[in-house]
Amino acid sequence: MREVLELFVQERIVVVLKARQLGLTWLALHFAFWLMGFDPELVRAKVLAVSKTESDANKLLRRLRRINDLLPRFLRFAEDSD
């Protein structure tokens, strides 16, 4: 996983073909959340998540919302769009 995280940091675009149950989706979502809100070099970054179906894409959005909800109140972001 460390190698993948290092790729996320080094490369602008990372495409991964992966098996299930590796934890890579959670890693990517946490990294995306950090980019969108905490990276000092990127103000209000936009992240594209591509899924096979709309249902799968909605699951990713729900996971991102859950990440935000679990943060202490002073670190949470107000949602302004889907």
C-alpha positions in Angstrom: 0.0 0.0 0.0 2.8 2.4 0.7 4.0 2.2 -2.9 0.5 3.1 -4.1 0.3 6.0 -1.8 3.7 7.2 -3.0 2.4 7.0 -6.6 -0.7 9.0 -5.6 1.7 11.7 -4.3 4.1 11.7 -7.2 1.7 11.3 -10.2 -1.1 13.6 -11.3 -3.1 10.7 -12.7 -3.1 7.1 -11.4 -5.2 4.4 -13.0 -5.4 1.1 -11.1 -6.9 -2.2 -12.2 -7.3 -4.1 -9.0 -8.9 -7.0 -7.3 -11.5 -6.6 -4.5 -10.9 -6.4 -0.8 -7.4 -4.9 -0.9 -8.3 -1.6 0.9 -7.1 0.4 -2.1 -10.5 2.1 -2.6 -10.4 3.4 1.0 -6.8 4.6 0.6 -7.7 6.4 -2.6 -10.8 8.0 -1.0 -8.8 9.2 2.0 -6.1 10.6 -0.2 -8.7 12.3 -2.4 -10.3 13.8 0.7 -7.0 15.1 1.9 -6.3 16.7 -1.6 -9.8 18.3 -1.6 -9.4 19.9 1.8 -6.0 19.8 3.3 -3.3 20.0 0.7 -1.8 23.5 1.0 -0.7 23.5 -2.7 -4.2 22.8 -4.1 -7.0 25.1 -3.1 -10.4 23.3 -3.5 -9.0 20.5 -5.6 -11.5 18.5 -7.7 -11.3 14.7 -7.8 -12.9 12.4 -10.4 -14.0 9.0 -9.3 -15.1 6.6 -12.0 -17.2 3.5 -11.4 -18.9 0.9 -13.5 -22.3 1.9 -12.4 -24.1 4.9 -10.9 -24.8 2.8 -7.8 -21.1 2.1 -7.3 -20.3 5.8 -7.8 -22.9 6.7 -5.1 -21.2 4.3 -2.7 -17.9 6.2 -3.2 -19.7 9.4 -2.4 -21.3 7.9 0.7 -17.8 6.7 1.9 -16.4 10.2 1.4 -19.2 11.7 3.4 -18.6 9.1 6.1 -14.9 10.1 6.2 -15.9 13.7 6.7 -18.5 12.8 9.4 -15.9 11.0 11.4 -13.6 14.0 11.6 -13.7 16.3 14.6 -16.2 19.0 14.1 -13.6 21.8 13.6 -12.1 19.8 10.6 -15.3 18.9 8.8 -16.2 20.4 5.5 -19.7 21.7 4.6 -20.9 19.9 1.5 -21.8 22.3 -1.3 -22.5 19.9 -4.2 -22.6 16.2 -5.2 
